[in-house]
Amino acid sequence: MMGCRAHPGILSAVNVARVLLAVVLGLAACASSAPLVEQRTTQGPMADDVWAYRVLTMNGREPTFDERRHWESQLDLAIARYLVRDQEFASSPQVSTFRMLRQPVVGMSKEQVLILLDAPDRETTDAAEMEKLARKYWPQIRGKASEAWTYPLGWQFYFAESRLVDIIQYQPRR
């Protein structure tokens, strides 16, 4: 009795389909086990990352070269104007983080954060809301912060009066 043999072209197509299925399942498993971003840090996101994310979510596309160049020149101008007004900060060690890296760090003022990241998505002074936002980090923040601002990509900034006192990023799995 003769065994059933598949045509070589069909067999390779079946194998290709199996390999593709394995790859898709593997990628799905990796995506579902992608680590959750949960960190307490002293440095926030780069200003251009937040701006580009907002452009992407608002327009459904990456910013163009001209849009990026215009935004960078406007940010440079805002930073330069601020440094003329605040000579003490202009000569501080943090000025390079502000001017070159364009990254908010603990110790900066609300005005500096606004220059770098623009207006927050949400602001709150309610302690219960801030506790929900801070999750497991609330014990370290409670009593220090009187206001919280949220930004895209899970960034949260905590202020005492006008000073940035803590930064958390909490970005759940997608």
C-alpha positions as CSV (number, residue, x, y, z in Angstrom):
1,M,0.0,0.0,0.0
2,M,1.4,3.4,-0.9
3,G,1.4,6.2,1.6
4,C,-0.1,9.6,1.0
5,R,2.5,12.1,0.0
6,A,1.8,15.8,-0.3
7,H,3.1,17.8,-3.1
8,P,6.4,19.5,-2.2
9,G,5.1,23.0,-2.9
10,I,2.1,22.4,-0.6
11,L,4.3,21.0,2.2
12,S,6.5,24.0,2.1
13,A,3.5,26.4,2.2
14,V,2.2,24.5,5.2
15,N,5.5,24.8,6.9
16,V,5.8,28.5,6.1
17,A,2.3,29.0,7.6
18,R,3.3,27.1,10.8
19,V,6.4,29.2,11.1
20,L,4.5,32.4,10.6
21,L,1.9,31.3,13.2
22,A,4.7,30.5,15.6
23,V,6.2,33.9,15.1
24,V,2.9,35.7,15.5
25,L,2.2,33.8,18.7
26,G,5.7,34.5,20.0
27,L,5.3,38.2,19.4
28,A,1.9,38.2,21.0
29,A,3.4,36.5,24.1
30,C,6.2,39.0,24.2
31,A,3.8,41.9,23.9
32,S,1.6,40.6,26.7
33,S,4.5,40.0,29.0
34,A,6.1,43.4,28.1
35,P,7.2,45.0,31.3
36,L,5.1,47.5,33.0
37,V,6.9,50.8,33.3
38,E,6.6,51.9,36.9
39,Q,9.4,54.1,38.2
40,R,10.1,56.9,40.7
41,T,12.8,59.1,39.3
42,T,14.5,62.5,39.5
43,Q,14.4,63.1,35.8
44,G,11.3,63.4,33.6
45,P,10.9,62.9,29.9
46,M,12.7,64.8,27.2
47,A,10.5,67.7,26.0
48,D,10.7,66.6,22.3
49,D,9.4,63.1,23.2
50,V,6.3,64.6,24.9
51,W,5.7,67.1,22.1
52,A,6.2,64.4,19.4
53,Y,3.8,62.1,21.2
54,R,1.2,64.8,21.4
55,V,1.5,65.6,17.7
56,L,1.2,61.9,16.9
57,T,-1.9,61.4,19.0
58,M,-3.5,64.6,17.7
59,N,-2.7,64.2,14.0
60,G,-2.2,60.5,13.7
61,R,1.3,61.0,12.2
62,E,4.8,61.9,13.2
63,P,5.7,65.6,13.1
64,T,7.2,66.8,9.9
65,F,10.8,68.2,9.7
66,D,9.4,71.8,9.4
67,E,7.1,71.3,12.4
68,R,9.9,69.9,14.5
69,R,12.3,72.8,13.4
70,H,9.6,75.4,14.3
71,W,8.9,73.8,17.6
72,E,12.6,73.6,18.5
73,S,13.1,77.3,17.6
74,Q,10.1,78.3,19.7
75,L,11.4,76.3,22.7
76,D,14.9,77.7,22.3
77,L,13.4,81.2,22.4
78,A,11.3,80.5,25.5
79,I,14.3,79.0,27.3
80,A,16.5,82.0,26.4
81,R,13.8,84.5,27.6
82,Y,13.4,82.6,30.8
83,L,17.2,82.5,31.5
84,V,17.4,86.3,30.9
85,R,14.7,86.8,33.6
86,D,16.2,84.3,36.1
87,Q,19.9,85.0,36.3
88,E,20.4,82.8,39.4
89,F,19.1,79.8,37.6
90,A,21.0,80.7,34.5
91,S,24.3,80.2,36.4
92,S,23.1,77.1,38.3
93,P,24.3,73.5,37.5
94,Q,20.8,72.6,36.4
95,V,20.8,75.0,33.5
96,S,22.4,72.5,31.1
97,T,19.6,70.0,31.8
98,F,17.1,72.7,31.1
99,R,18.7,74.2,28.1
100,M,20.4,71.3,26.4
101,L,18.6,68.1,27.5
102,R,15.3,69.9,27.8
103,Q,14.3,67.6,30.6
104,P,12.5,68.5,33.8
105,V,14.3,67.4,36.9
106,V,13.4,67.5,40.6
107,G,14.0,71.0,42.0
108,M,12.8,72.9,38.9
109,S,10.0,75.4,39.1
110,K,6.5,75.0,37.7
111,E,7.3,77.7,35.1
112,Q,10.4,75.7,33.9
113,V,8.3,72.5,33.6
114,L,5.7,74.4,31.6
115,I,8.3,75.9,29.3
116,L,9.6,72.4,28.5
117,L,6.5,70.3,28.4
118,D,3.7,72.8,28.0
119,A,0.4,72.5,29.9
120,P,-0.3,69.2,31.7
121,D,-3.0,66.9,30.6
122,R,-4.5,67.1,34.1
123,E,-3.8,68.9,37.4
124,T,-5.0,68.1,40.9
125,T,-4.5,69.3,44.4
126,D,-6.8,66.6,45.9
127,A,-4.9,64.3,48.2
128,A,-7.1,61.3,47.4
129,E,-6.5,61.7,43.7
130,M,-2.8,62.2,44.2
131,E,-2.7,59.0,46.2
132,K,-4.4,57.1,43.4
133,L,-2.0,58.5,40.9
134,A,1.1,57.7,43.0
135,R,0.1,54.2,43.9
136,K,2.8,52.4,45.8
137,Y,5.0,55.6,45.9
138,W,2.4,57.6,47.9
139,P,4.0,57.0,51.3
140,Q,7.2,58.7,50.0
141,I,5.3,61.6,48.5
142,R,2.6,62.1,51.1
143,G,3.3,65.2,53.1
144,K,5.8,66.6,50.5
145,A,3.5,67.3,47.5
146,S,0.5,69.6,47.4
147,E,-0.2,69.3,43.7
148,A,0.2,66.7,40.9
149,W,0.4,67.2,37.1
150,T,0.0,64.4,34.6
151,Y,1.6,64.2,31.1
152,P,1.4,61.7,28.3
153,L,3.3,58.4,28.5
154,G,2.4,58.0,32.1
155,W,4.5,60.8,33.5
156,Q,3.4,62.4,36.8
157,F,5.0,65.5,38.4
158,Y,4.5,66.3,42.1
159,F,4.9,69.9,43.4
160,A,5.4,71.5,46.8
161,E,4.3,75.1,46.2
162,S,6.1,76.0,43.0
163,R,8.9,73.4,43.2
164,L,9.0,70.0,41.5
165,V,9.6,67.5,44.4
166,D,8.9,64.1,42.8
167,I,8.5,62.4,39.4
168,I,6.8,59.1,38.7
169,Q,6.2,57.3,35.5
170,Y,3.5,54.6,35.4
171,Q,2.7,53.2,32.1
172,P,0.5,50.1,32.0
173,R,0.9,47.3,29.5
174,R,-0.8,47.9,26.2
